[in-house]
Structures are given as C-alpha cells and as structure tokens.
Amino acid sequence: MMTWRNLVILIVSAASAAAVTACRTTGTAAADAQLERGEYYEAQRTYRKIYNKLTHPRQRQQRSDIAVRLAQCYMKLNQPARASQMLRNAMRHRSDDVQLQLMLAQALQQEGKYADALKAYQDYIGNGGNHEDASAGMAGCRLALAGDSPTRYRVTRAKTLNMNRSDYSPAFAGRDFDRIYFTSTNRYSAGTDASGITGQKNGDIWMADRNERGEWTRPEPAEGSINSTHDEGTPAFTPDGQTMYFTRARQEATEHTGLEIWVSHRSDARWSEPEPLEIVKTDSLYNFAHPAVSPDGRWLYFASDMPGGYGGYDLWRISLDRGGTPSNLGDRVNTPADEVFPYVRDDSTFYFSSDGHPGLGGLDIFKASKTDTGNWTVSNMLAPLNSPADDFGIVFGSGERGFFSSGRGATRGYDHIYEFELPDLHIALTGYVTDTEEYAVPGAVIRLVGDDGTDRRTRARDDGSFDFTLDRGVRYAMLAAAEGFLNARQEFTTDTTAEDALYGVAFILAPVNRPMVVENIFYDYDKATLRPESRLALDSLATVMRENPTITIELSAHTDRIGSDSYNLPLSERRARAVTDYLINEAGIDARRLSSKGYGKSRPMTVTPRLARQFPQFQEGTVLTPEFIASLDNDDDRNAADQINRRTEFEITSVDFY
C-alpha cells in the first residue's frame, strides 16, 4: 500500500536485506541508497532505467538482480502484479533462491491469486524455506479459498471524501460524528511536489463536515498550523475533540524518514502550532506513529519499532494522564511482522491492521477482544472489509458503521476511503390463520410472547395473514384466538446465525358449531369395525379433547350415494358409535362429552378450499349430491366424489362442560 508505507517506513526485513546484499550490481549505488532510505518511488524509477538498458545475454544475471529490487519497490508501492512479473523474471536465473519464492507467494496473495499463492508458499517450504515465515500467508490463502469468509458488512467508496490521489486514515472529532479528518496527498496539499517514497505529494490532514441533509461537505485542509511541507497524517482526537494527535514524517534529503507523534490543541476554531510528543526519552531513530486515543481519554495507543517488541512495528500504549513507560500489547496482538493503525472502541475492544496474522493479503483489519482472564483474542474482519490489497485505518461512527482505508482496485497504488455499514438483521415471521377446511379467519388475534420479555399482539388480515418482526436466539410462544373457534398454540426458537431469516407458521383453528372431517378413519368393508390404521387419527382427536377440557362434541358418520337409506343409516350410526367407543374406552375421554350420530347419505359434502386443492376437478362450493355425481362423465371422478362423501366428522356442540 503506497500511503501506509509513506508514514511507516518498514525496517528492511532480514530476508529483504539478504536479497539486496546478495545482488549488489555495478552502477546501482544511487538506486540502492534510495531503496535503503525507503524512497521506493524514486528507487524504482532509477532501477527501471538501468534494467531497460541491460539487454545483452551476458547481463542476464545483473538484470535478474535488479528485477528483485524492483519487485521490492513495487510491493511497497502497492503494485503486486508488477512485483510478481519482476520476481518471475528474476527466478529464471535464480530458481534455487527460496527467498524469491516467498516474495512471489506474498505478491500473488496480494493480487488475490490465492491458489497460485498457496502453491508458491508450499514450494517455498518444500525447498527448505522457514515454515514460520509462510504459515500466516498459507492460513490466509486457505481462509480466502474456503469461500465462507464474507460477512454481512456492506462497503461502498466514499465519493465525497476521496479526491484525486491517496486519501486514507479517517478519524471523527468529537462524539457527534459530524466532522471527519483524514490524510490526503491531493494536488492542493502543502507538501513537496513529489515524494521520493511514493511519487505523490506529502500528505496533509484534511477535514469535512456533515451538513443538515447528512451529506459530507467538500473537504478542506485542517484549519490552523497542522500541515507543513513534511508528511502529516493519521489524526486522532481526545473525546471532546479539542486535542489532536497525528503522525509527522520529517524527511531529509539523504536521511531515513523519521516518524513522530505530534499534538495540537484547538482554540478559536483553529488548531495550534503542533509540538512533538515525547513518548520515551531517547535520541534514537526509533519510530512512533498512528496514534489512537481511548474513548475515556486516558490512554494513547500507537505503533512503534522501539526495542521490547516482537519484530517490525508493534502496538503499544501509554497513559496520557500519568505518563510513564509505554507497555507493549503482547504477543496475542503483536507478531514478528507489522501491527499498525490502532483504533480503540472501548475498554475491551480495539481494531488494528496487520500483515503478520493470517489475512487475505497485504494489511488486513483485525478485531481484538479482551477475555474474562484479561487476555486478547484476535479475529480477522474478513471480506468485504478486507481484500487482497492493504486495508487499514478503520474508525466507527454511530453503531456498526464508519469508514476505513483500502488500496483495493488501485491500479496506480492509490489508497481511498471506504464507508462500511452492518445492516440490521431482518428476522421476520409470516403466517396465516385458517380453519380446518382452509377458510381464512380474518380478525383472529395472534399473541407473541418471547423469553426476552417480548409481548406483542396483532390481528389477521382479511386473507388470514399476519406478520411479526423477531430477534435472534429468542424462544417464542404464540397463541391464536378468534370468536367461534378453539384457541391454537405454537412454540419455536429463532436461530442465532447472523443472517436474515424468514419464518413461516400456520394456525389451523377448529370451529365451534361447524362439523370438521376427521381424516384417515377407516372401517372394514360393509362393517363398523375400525381398522388399526385409524388409531393415529383417533388419538389426535383425543389430544384435542384433552387440550380443550370444556368442549363436548358430536361424532357423525356419512356414507356415499350407493345403497338404500335403510342400509346406510344404521351402518353410519354403528360407525359413529365405534369412534365414540374408542375415545371412551381406549383414550379415556369422559363419555358425557361425546355423542354419536349416523347420517347415511343425507348430508352430501360441499367442496371446501382444502378439498378443491386435493381434488382440483371439483370447484370450491360444489355440493356433491347424487345427481351431480351421476352427471360426471369420468368413472374416476365419480369414485372420487363418493370417496369424499364417505367420511367421519366431529362438531363441537358446547364449550362449557365442567
């Protein structure tokens, strides 16, 4: 990433230093000096000129050596595709150099070519490379290839805040989240025309306000004396928004750039002349960058390469009210690589970027959470907050929304500010209330009670439908009630998965004083003997009786049109009595709550919505009289109509049995 390297000039790693030392080439002294000072943009320009002139076959080794150094520059400038190309060129003549295999794997990963990168890491280890150097990269590639890493965050580029160069490291001033500061290298910045490190202007701190419509105004340079010809960036603020900490990179023509944290105070709507913040009393060349203030204003977090860390840049903190010695955040957070850009959300949660923990490529954003034992657990924020490019400088506004910086999609290596939001989960319940024949029950009252204290009511619409919004991981009990019907109850628990969900439920209310068919009651042919397969339906009817102990019912049996009344009526009466006998003798239902009646073929069935769905050849509302059935042309349809008429029903006759 171009701009974070602008503010945090990495100490050349042991592997990179070895690669540079091993390929000292005649005529490259000026470029080598630029590279070692961290002037990556100028170094790649100088190396490129030399590289393009080395065309003779005897110069292949020299050309290969320069390709390695060009790859190093391109990686620092957030141009991994160019780095990969240079590394492949170099490996034609240095195929046994395992360090180049490691560099190629890292470049491929930052391109988002995870399968190729994983193979390159495996080749590196297989050829004797250090497994520890490749383990985080391999884990990150597998994480990306697993396909289950994207989260629910929505990410969009913040159009108003981005200008024509790199814009990054946003920070809110104050608790109202209506003023934002950030770093920009746009053409109006006060820095030099072109930094040798990035090829851009040095960064300045800019700001924008949110207007009454909630839109960000056109950015302007921070008021007062913050900005200079040096590189300023990564602002952070005390909770009241009146004190700003930021990073300044002071550059000298032939010296390494030094990173310092400076502080300024707001007075009369302007920022005062800043002063360097002394974190440790030393004249060393150690770097201090990326300040972040805790929400209570007591602690300053920062990144530094000072002694006592775990390698590269580590995250530290120091007390703002007591001073003292900085404390390292420990090996749960810090790695031998770089941990930078902290952002403190509360006393048990902070965010940072790292290329040492397993990630998707370059710098990834991580969340650190404090456990009950006081230790930190670190988790990758995954896609879409993270990408193959560098992702860093996150800041939260109200709720689960805010801004961060990323080099994604930047063909010229520029970073830009992105807005993110975690949308609210939409967990909904939709349902219908019908009677046993699937007629809608409009106006039915549905009550929803949850173990989280929820207690809500709604009424079914004209078509029997209703809906509720729900929460995750709650156990709900629901009751549906309507005049002229028995109540119905259901229970369920919503999932704890962090994703939208839609639940469906159907209430079937038993009507009072209207017969209901008892499905799956079977008798022996020409007899009133219940067949064994009827037991399940009869036991379900007994359950209804037990759950509604105040109701009494009439059991009725009906025959088809075939046969005489003198035959059908007694048969139907015996069959109805067989059902009541089972409920009394087998299910233990009080005999006083039951009566039986045989109707023979005197009450032909009217086709209900339920029957019309099961037998689409019959229209809803049709009465299946003997005359209608006889008029049917198809034997199958006549048999189906007779089957419908042969039925057992029950009807609730009272609801006040005691």
Buried (B, 14 or more C-beta within 10 A) or exposed (E): BBBBBBBBBBBBBEBBEEBBEEBEBEEBEEBBBBBEBBBBBBBBBBBBEBBEEBEEEEBBEBBBBBBBBBBBBBBBBBBBEBBBBBBBBBBEBBEEBBBBBBBBBBBBBBBBBBEBBBBBBBBBBEEEBEEEBBEBBBBBBEBBEEEEBEBBBEBEEBEEBBBEBBBBBBBBBEEEBBBBBBBBBBEBBBBBEEBBBBBBBBBBBBBBBBEEEEEBEEBEBBEBEBBBBBBBBBBBBBBEBBBBBBBBBBBEEEEBBBBBBBBBBBEEEEBBEBEEBEBBEEEEEBBBBBBBBBEEBBBBBBBBBBEEBBBBBBBBBBBBEEEEEBEBBEEEBBBBBBBBBBBBBEEEBBBBBBBBBBBBBBBBBBBBEBEEEEEBEBEBBBBBBBBBBBBBBBBBBEEEBBBBBBBBEBEEBBBBBBBBBBEEBEBBBEBBBBBBBBBBBBEBBBBBBBEEEBEEEBEBBEEBEBBBEBEBEBEBBBBBBBEEBBBBEBEEEBEEEEEEBEBEBBBBBBBBEBBBBBEBBEBEEEEBEBEEEBBEBBEEBBEBBEEBEEBBBBBBBBBBBEBEEEBBBEBBBBBBBBBBBBBBEEBEBEEEBBBBBBBBBEBBBBBBBBBBEEBEEBEBEBEBBBEBBEEBEEEEBBEBBBEBBBBBBBBBBEEEBE
